Amino acid sequence: MKDYEPELGQAVYGNPYKRYDLSTSDPLYSALEAIRRFIEAVYWEDELDPFANGGEELKGDTFHIQAYSWADCYCGAYYGIPAPENCTCGYKEQKYNFRWDGTDEIEPIVVSWYKYFPRGISVNRSSVLEEVQIMLREIISYLIEKN
């Protein structure tokens, strides 16, 4: 995998990114796209899209997907600058957009993108097809069960 080079806005504003570039030919990219399409089909009435840029999020037992957030903080917090303890605006710093906790044998997979999937997409590590298949089955099974 090649190292990731952030877009100008991503670098200037301190938006999160990971070490490696995630190629569109990578099975992980295809799995994320499949999860995105599944959520789109299942939750279309709720207009839930944690892969967009409206701040939506979806949490499961072993995964968390959170959209890029345009949330403003009136307490002075921004990417890389934590909110003060007395902050009431609800801002929370994003450290990633997608996280799967993995298993006892598989390390977590953490993915970031800039504003919307798949713009400026990066990942914390390389993964093998078997890991991606386990992740995909686990997340889709959870979404089926919860719907």
N, C-alpha and C positions, 0 to 999 in steps of 0.2 A: 504494500500500500504506500502511496505517496503522502508526504506531509501536507496538511491543509494550509492554504493561504487564505485568510479571511478577506471578504469584500471590504472596501474602504469604510462604509458606514458601520459594518460589523466591528472593524478594528477601532475606529475612532470613538464609537459610543460604548465600547467595552462589552458588546453583546457576547454571550458565551459561545465558544466553539471548542472542539476537541482536536486531538493531535492529527488524525488522519482524514484525508478526503474520502468521501463515500461515493464511489462510482455508480452510475446508473446500471452498469452491468453486474454489480455485486448482488448476490442473492438477498442480502439484508435490505438493500434498497427495494427490491421487488416485494419482500415481505412487508415492509412498512407501507408500500403502496397498496398492497392487498388489505392490510388492516385499515388503512384510510378509506378505501372503497367500501369495505364491510361496514364500518361505522356510518358512512354516508348513506348506505342503503337501509340500515337498521334504525338509525336515529334521525332520519330525514325530517320527521315531523317536529322534532325538538330543535332542529337546526344546530345540532351539536357538531362542531368541527374543530377538534383539538389540533388539527394539522394546519389550520389557517392562521390568521393573525388578530383574532378578536378576544383572546384571553381565556377561551374555554379550556376545560381540562377534563380528563377522564382517568379515574384511578381504579385499578384492580388490586387483587391481593399481591401480585408480583410485578405489576407494571404501573407506570404513570406516564400519561401523554398530556402535555400542556402546550397550548398555542402560544405563539409570541404575543406578548401583552403590550399594549400601548398605554397602560395605566400610568397616570400621572401621580406623583407624590408631592404634596404641598409641604412636606417636612424636610425636603432637601435630599431624599434618597434617589439614587439612579443606579444603573448598572455599575457594579463595583463599589458603590458607596452605600453602606447599610443604612436603613432607616433608624432614627433614634428610637429609644425604648418607648417614648410617649407618643409615637406616631399613631394617628387614628385613620389614615387614609386607606389602609389595607394593602399598600404596596408590599410585594415580596419579590426579592431578587430571584430571577430564573438562572439556574445553573445548567439546565439542559431542557430539551423539548420532549425527549423520549427516554425512558429508562425501563429496562427489564432487569430484574434482580438476579436472574440466572438460577442456577441450582447449586447443590453442594459441589458438583464437578465442573460447572460452567461459570466463569466470571461474568459479572453484570455487563450488559451492553448499554452504552449511553450515547445518545445522538443529539446533536444540536443543528438547528438551521436558522436562517436569517429571515425574519418576517413571515414567511410561509414555506411549507414543504413543497419542493425540495431545494429551494434557493439557499445557497451557501451551506450545504449539508456536510457535516463532519461527524466522525465517530471516534470513540476512545480506543478501540482496538480492532484488529482483524478478527473475523469469525469464519467458521467453517460451515458448510451447508447443513450438517447434522444439527449444529447448535441453533441455526436459524429456523430449521424445521420444528424443533422442540419449542422454541419461543413462539412461533406462529401458531402452532396447534394449541398451546397453552392460552394464548390471548384470545384467539377466536372461540375456543371452548368456553372461556369465561364470559365473553360477550353474548354467546348463544344462551348460556345458562341464566344470565342476568336479564335477558330481554324476554 
